[in-house]
Amino acid sequence: MRLDNLGTQYHKIKYENTKGHEIMKQTKIGFIGLGLIGGSIAKAIRRYYPDYEIVAFDKNKETLALATQESIINVACTSIDDNFKQCRFIFLCAPVAFNTAYLKQMKPYLHDDLILTDVGSVKTPIHEEIIRLGLEKYFIGGHPMAGSEKTGFANSKPLLIENAYYILTPSALIPKEKIDAYSDFAASLKAIPVILDYKKHDYVTGTISHLPHIIAATLVNFVRDADTKEELMKNLAAGGFKDITRIASSSPTMWQHICVQNKANISRILRDYIQMLTDAGNLLEQEDAQGLYDMFDHSRSYRNSMPDGSAGPIKKAFAIYCDIPDEAGVIATIATILASNAISMKNIGIVHNREFEEGVLRIEFYDGDSCDKASELLQRHRYIVYER
């Protein structure tokens, strides 16, 4: 059996039947779980590869029914069965801990041309289980850095991973051709593939994603516990506070799983961060004006060096997020629509790391009135707009 180039729009699998005649079989993609990420990848595949066969298992029958009704999947499975034979890719899209448990059930459906992958934001546990089960030649970990506080297939969309970083964590024994094939496939879905060692991935995401969620959650809980009887803190909290704690609205179940699965990294990172808070407290106690200035100055400089960084202290950002297709001139079209209606933009850019954001394009304005007018105007032009 051989596989044609994955970059071809209508990729087929060629194989010989019992009489030795070469026949064509439609490319098949399997999904274990059709939540926000799994559903969005499936929708992206359906968008760019309409002839592919997609089979999916999900414990939620309503999810399978909706995916079938929307013509996203061809086969709805209520168990992991022979429908998963001869898949080119199988995506494990259940919660992190469940994905590891499904690996044993996948063994009968693995073959040399298959790429087995997952979409979890923690990679070490599943890689360790892959090694223990001897499945390294099939597995490449995957982590599309896109998402939302909203969950489930009903909130999935084909543009979710477009222009978002898609981290690949290859196993040690995976052939280079498979890494290249997966990278090409992710790019063909308009994502931006990035290849990392799985242990480095967990430390990096533990620092830039998992720690901020813990900080946001504990900061919100601190304000809740410190609030006055009149709930002045709650009622006055707006602007910067709501911006930096927005991610505290994410799924508690998901973050419970992530923290448990990435415990070693997060514990280490938390200790280092707590030490930094202690150092900041010491600067206050000692009235070290220069030390305090350096702390804020260094953070400002580093923050402003990040993509889409904004100068100045944390404050309310007048911004909207908009879904756009990856087509030439689409940003110029939006800019023209706004300019022709005398709406000035402060900043505009693609959001590449959308793990907890909705919308591909972020447009920032100088004031709330301009932001509101822009949102109304773009929606009249049939754009999907998300407001913060």
VMD Tcl script that draws the C-alpha trace (Angstrom):
set ca {
  {0.00 0.00 0.00}
  {1.26 3.52 -0.72}
  {-0.01 7.01 -0.03}
  {-0.13 9.86 -2.53}
  {1.18 13.28 -1.51}
  {-0.98 14.70 1.28}
  {-0.72 18.14 -0.30}
  {-2.96 16.97 -3.15}
  {-6.49 18.29 -2.73}
  {-8.17 14.94 -3.30}
  {-5.79 12.51 -1.68}
  {-6.56 8.82 -2.20}
  {-5.12 5.57 -0.88}
  {-4.11 3.07 -3.54}
  {-4.03 -0.61 -2.77}
  {-4.45 -3.96 -4.52}
  {-7.51 -6.16 -4.18}
  {-7.40 -9.94 -3.93}
  {-7.12 -10.25 -7.71}
  {-4.09 -7.97 -7.86}
  {-5.91 -5.01 -9.46}
  {-5.08 -1.56 -8.14}
  {-8.16 0.28 -6.89}
  {-8.74 3.61 -5.17}
  {-9.95 4.09 -1.62}
  {-11.06 7.42 -0.24}
  {-8.86 8.96 2.45}
  {-10.31 8.33 5.89}
  {-9.78 10.45 9.02}
  {-10.87 9.25 12.46}
  {-11.84 11.28 15.52}
  {-12.13 10.09 19.11}
  {-14.11 12.94 20.63}
  {-15.82 15.81 18.81}
  {-15.62 18.71 21.22}
  {-14.54 22.25 20.46}
  {-11.09 21.35 19.10}
  {-11.95 17.99 17.52}
  {-15.07 19.45 15.94}
  {-13.16 22.46 14.60}
  {-10.45 20.28 13.03}
  {-13.11 18.05 11.49}
  {-14.89 21.11 10.08}
  {-11.61 22.44 8.68}
  {-10.94 19.10 7.00}
  {-14.44 19.08 5.54}
  {-13.89 22.64 4.29}
  {-10.57 21.99 2.54}
  {-10.95 18.28 1.73}
  {-14.65 17.78 1.01}
  {-14.13 14.27 -0.40}
  {-12.44 12.86 2.70}
  {-14.32 10.30 4.75}
  {-14.58 11.29 8.42}
  {-15.54 8.77 11.07}
  {-16.05 9.83 14.67}
  {-16.72 8.38 18.10}
  {-18.13 10.46 20.91}
  {-19.90 9.47 24.10}
  {-22.44 12.21 23.51}
  {-25.00 10.97 20.99}
  {-26.37 14.48 20.48}
  {-22.92 15.59 19.35}
  {-22.75 12.78 16.81}
  {-26.24 13.58 15.59}
  {-25.38 17.27 15.13}
  {-22.12 16.47 13.32}
  {-24.00 14.09 11.01}
  {-26.78 16.61 10.42}
  {-24.21 19.25 9.45}
  {-22.53 16.75 7.08}
  {-19.23 17.07 8.92}
  {-18.86 13.34 9.55}
  {-19.75 10.40 7.34}
  {-19.93 7.74 10.03}
  {-21.06 8.22 13.63}
  {-19.71 5.56 16.00}
  {-21.12 4.81 19.43}
  {-18.05 2.68 20.17}
  {-14.50 2.38 18.87}
  {-14.91 -0.31 16.22}
  {-13.84 -1.47 12.76}
  {-14.98 1.82 11.23}
  {-11.54 3.09 12.28}
  {-9.69 0.63 10.06}
  {-7.51 2.11 7.28}
  {-7.53 5.67 8.63}
  {-4.76 8.00 7.46}
  {-5.03 10.04 10.70}
  {-6.73 9.29 13.99}
  {-7.18 12.34 16.24}
  {-7.61 11.75 19.97}
  {-9.72 14.75 21.03}
  {-11.10 13.68 24.39}
  {-9.90 15.25 27.69}
  {-6.18 14.69 28.32}
  {-6.54 11.82 30.82}
  {-9.10 10.03 28.64}
  {-6.90 10.18 25.53}
  {-4.24 8.13 27.31}
  {-6.83 5.55 28.33}
  {-8.04 5.18 24.72}
  {-4.61 4.16 23.42}
  {-5.06 0.45 24.14}
  {-8.37 0.46 22.27}
  {-6.64 1.97 19.23}
  {-4.03 -0.78 18.84}
  {-6.12 -3.01 16.50}
  {-6.54 -0.12 14.05}
  {-2.90 0.98 13.78}
  {-0.97 0.35 10.56}
  {2.29 1.55 9.04}
  {0.75 4.43 7.08}
  {-1.31 5.76 9.99}
  {-0.49 8.87 12.01}
  {-1.97 8.71 15.50}
  {-2.20 12.08 17.20}
  {-3.94 13.99 19.98}
  {-4.87 17.62 20.63}
  {-4.14 17.89 24.36}
  {-2.31 20.83 25.91}
  {-0.17 18.46 28.03}
  {2.04 16.02 26.16}
  {4.28 14.13 28.60}
  {1.72 11.64 30.01}
  {0.49 10.47 26.61}
  {4.04 10.26 25.22}
  {5.10 8.17 28.21}
  {2.15 5.83 27.67}
  {2.94 5.63 23.94}
  {6.50 4.58 24.81}
  {5.25 2.03 27.35}
  {2.88 0.49 24.79}
  {5.49 0.46 22.03}
  {3.47 2.75 19.72}
  {6.11 5.39 18.97}
  {6.32 4.70 15.25}
  {2.67 5.77 14.89}
  {2.42 8.76 17.22}
  {2.96 12.50 16.79}
  {1.52 14.65 19.56}
  {-0.48 17.67 18.45}
  {-1.56 20.86 20.20}
  {-3.44 23.48 18.16}
  {-3.12 26.69 20.16}
  {-6.66 27.83 19.55}
  {-9.82 27.66 21.59}
  {-12.37 29.50 23.65}
  {-13.94 29.61 27.08}
  {-16.88 27.96 25.31}
  {-16.82 24.21 24.82}
  {-18.43 21.48 22.77}
  {-19.06 20.70 19.11}
  {-21.82 23.32 18.93}
  {-19.17 26.03 19.42}
  {-16.65 24.54 16.98}
  {-15.90 26.27 13.69}
  {-13.68 25.63 10.65}
  {-11.70 28.85 11.12}
  {-10.71 28.12 14.73}
  {-7.23 26.78 13.88}
  {-6.67 29.06 10.89}
  {-3.49 31.14 11.38}
  {-3.05 29.59 14.84}
  {0.14 27.89 15.96}
  {-0.17 24.09 15.77}
  {2.53 22.45 17.89}
  {3.69 18.96 16.84}
  {5.63 16.77 19.29}
  {6.99 13.77 17.34}
  {7.84 10.50 19.04}
  {11.50 9.42 18.88}
  {10.80 6.54 16.48}
  {8.39 8.28 14.12}
  {9.66 8.38 10.49}
  {10.57 11.83 9.17}
  {8.14 11.34 6.27}
  {5.27 11.20 8.75}
  {6.42 14.36 10.52}
  {6.59 16.13 7.17}
  {3.18 14.77 6.17}
  {1.54 15.95 9.39}
  {3.21 19.35 9.16}
  {2.02 19.73 5.56}
  {-1.47 18.62 6.52}
  {-1.70 21.15 9.38}
  {-0.47 23.87 7.03}
  {-3.05 22.85 4.42}
  {-5.72 23.53 7.07}
  {-4.23 27.06 7.31}
  {-2.61 26.45 10.72}
  {1.04 27.29 11.48}
  {2.93 24.08 12.39}
  {5.70 24.30 15.03}
  {7.75 21.23 15.99}
  {8.83 20.86 19.65}
  {10.14 18.17 21.98}
  {7.21 17.08 24.15}
  {8.97 17.83 27.45}
  {9.92 21.31 26.29}
  {6.33 21.81 25.13}
  {4.98 21.07 28.62}
  {7.41 23.47 30.30}
  {6.71 26.24 27.79}
  {2.91 25.89 27.92}
  {3.09 25.44 31.69}
  {4.69 28.86 31.90}
  {2.76 30.85 29.29}
  {-0.63 29.13 29.53}
  {-1.13 27.01 32.64}
  {0.44 29.40 35.16}
  {-1.62 32.40 33.92}
  {-4.81 30.39 34.43}
  {-3.84 29.59 38.01}
  {-2.93 33.23 38.59}
  {-6.24 34.41 37.12}
  {-8.26 31.92 39.17}
  {-6.48 32.70 42.45}
  {-6.63 36.46 41.81}
  {-10.39 36.30 41.26}
  {-10.79 34.15 44.37}
  {-8.61 36.55 46.36}
  {-10.80 39.50 45.37}
  {-13.93 37.48 46.17}
  {-12.62 36.70 49.68}
  {-11.34 40.25 50.27}
  {-14.45 42.02 48.98}
  {-16.57 44.28 51.16}
  {-20.09 43.43 52.30}
  {-21.38 45.79 49.61}
  {-19.30 43.89 47.01}
  {-17.57 47.11 45.98}
  {-14.63 45.24 44.47}
  {-16.90 43.07 42.37}
  {-18.97 46.00 41.14}
  {-16.01 48.29 40.49}
  {-13.82 45.63 38.86}
  {-13.66 46.41 35.16}
  {-11.16 47.32 32.49}
  {-7.73 45.92 33.26}
  {-8.88 43.58 36.05}
  {-11.48 41.91 33.86}
  {-9.04 41.71 30.96}
  {-6.29 39.96 32.91}
  {-8.71 37.60 34.68}
  {-10.92 36.76 31.69}
  {-9.36 33.30 31.35}
  {-10.66 32.45 34.82}
  {-13.98 31.84 33.05}
  {-12.56 28.74 31.32}
  {-13.82 25.21 31.96}
  {-12.98 24.07 35.55}
  {-12.97 20.43 34.45}
  {-10.49 21.06 31.64}
  {-8.12 22.97 33.91}
  {-8.41 20.39 36.65}
  {-7.21 17.78 34.12}
  {-4.42 20.01 32.78}
  {-3.04 20.83 36.24}
  {-3.00 17.18 37.32}
  {-1.40 16.02 34.07}
  {1.30 18.73 34.07}
  {1.80 18.67 37.84}
  {5.60 18.47 37.88}
  {6.14 21.41 35.55}
  {3.43 23.60 37.08}
  {4.66 22.92 40.64}
  {8.18 23.95 39.67}
  {6.95 27.01 37.80}
  {4.66 28.01 40.69}
  {7.54 27.79 43.17}
  {9.64 30.06 40.96}
  {6.74 32.48 40.55}
  {5.98 32.53 44.28}
  {9.63 33.38 44.86}
  {9.28 36.27 42.42}
  {6.20 37.49 44.36}
  {8.19 37.18 47.58}
  {10.98 39.24 46.02}
  {8.42 41.87 45.00}
  {7.11 41.92 48.57}
  {10.65 42.43 49.87}
  {11.11 45.39 47.52}
  {7.99 46.94 49.04}
  {9.08 46.24 52.61}
  {12.48 47.78 51.94}
  {10.96 50.73 50.05}
  {13.40 49.92 47.26}
  {12.22 52.47 44.69}
  {14.83 51.54 42.10}
  {14.08 47.83 42.46}
  {10.36 48.45 42.03}
  {11.01 50.64 39.01}
  {13.23 47.95 37.44}
  {10.56 45.29 38.04}
  {7.91 47.27 36.19}
  {10.31 48.55 33.54}
  {11.62 45.09 32.68}
  {8.11 43.66 32.49}
  {6.94 46.52 30.29}
  {9.86 46.15 27.89}
  {9.43 42.40 27.56}
  {5.64 42.62 27.25}
  {5.92 45.26 24.53}
  {8.35 43.08 22.58}
  {5.71 40.35 22.24}
  {3.58 40.13 19.07}
  {0.57 42.46 19.25}
  {1.87 43.95 22.50}
  {0.49 47.33 23.55}
  {2.35 50.08 25.37}
  {1.41 51.55 28.73}
  {-0.17 50.09 31.88}
  {-2.86 47.43 31.78}
  {-6.13 49.11 30.96}
  {-9.40 48.40 29.24}
  {-8.76 47.53 25.60}
  {-11.43 48.63 23.14}
  {-11.16 45.69 20.80}
  {-13.25 43.27 18.78}
  {-12.35 39.89 17.38}
  {-13.53 38.83 13.96}
  {-13.57 35.55 12.03}
  {-12.02 35.91 8.57}
  {-11.04 33.41 5.88}
  {-7.38 33.14 4.85}
  {-7.79 35.03 1.59}
  {-5.76 37.75 -0.10}
  {-7.03 41.25 0.61}
  {-9.49 40.37 3.37}
  {-7.78 42.58 5.98}
  {-7.60 45.45 3.49}
  {-11.32 45.02 2.80}
  {-12.17 45.31 6.50}
  {-9.87 48.31 6.91}
  {-11.56 49.98 3.93}
  {-15.04 49.34 5.35}
  {-14.05 50.97 8.65}
  {-12.15 53.89 7.09}
  {-14.99 54.72 4.70}
  {-17.21 55.12 7.76}
  {-14.71 57.39 9.53}
  {-13.75 54.77 12.13}
  {-10.08 54.96 13.16}
  {-8.23 51.81 14.17}
  {-5.52 51.79 16.81}
  {-4.16 48.36 15.86}
  {-5.10 45.37 13.71}
  {-3.55 41.95 13.45}
  {-3.98 38.20 13.22}
  {-4.19 36.39 16.58}
  {-1.82 33.42 16.18}
  {-2.12 32.00 19.67}
  {-5.88 31.63 20.13}
  {-5.98 28.85 22.66}
  {-8.44 30.85 24.75}
  {-9.59 33.46 22.27}
  {-12.37 33.59 19.73}
  {-11.76 35.25 16.39}
  {-8.89 35.22 13.93}
  {-8.50 39.01 13.57}
  {-8.12 41.43 16.48}
  {-9.02 45.09 15.86}
  {-8.33 47.65 18.57}
  {-9.80 51.14 18.70}
  {-9.09 54.35 20.59}
  {-12.48 54.52 22.31}
  {-15.55 52.49 23.11}
  {-17.82 54.37 20.72}
  {-15.63 53.49 17.74}
  {-15.49 49.89 18.92}
  {-19.28 49.61 19.12}
  {-19.80 51.23 15.72}
  {-17.22 48.96 14.10}
  {-18.84 45.86 15.55}
  {-22.27 46.85 14.25}
  {-20.90 47.79 10.84}
  {-18.91 44.56 10.31}
  {-21.86 42.43 11.38}
  {-23.97 44.21 8.75}
  {-21.34 43.11 6.25}
  {-21.86 39.49 7.38}
  {-18.67 39.15 9.44}
  {-18.83 37.14 12.68}
  {-17.73 39.48 15.46}
  {-16.84 38.72 19.09}
  {-16.72 41.51 21.66}
  {-14.95 41.60 25.01}
}
mol new
graphics top color blue
foreach p $ca { graphics top sphere $p radius 0.5 }
foreach p [lrange $ca 0 end-1] q [lrange $ca 1 end] { graphics top cylinder $p $q radius 0.2 }
display resetview
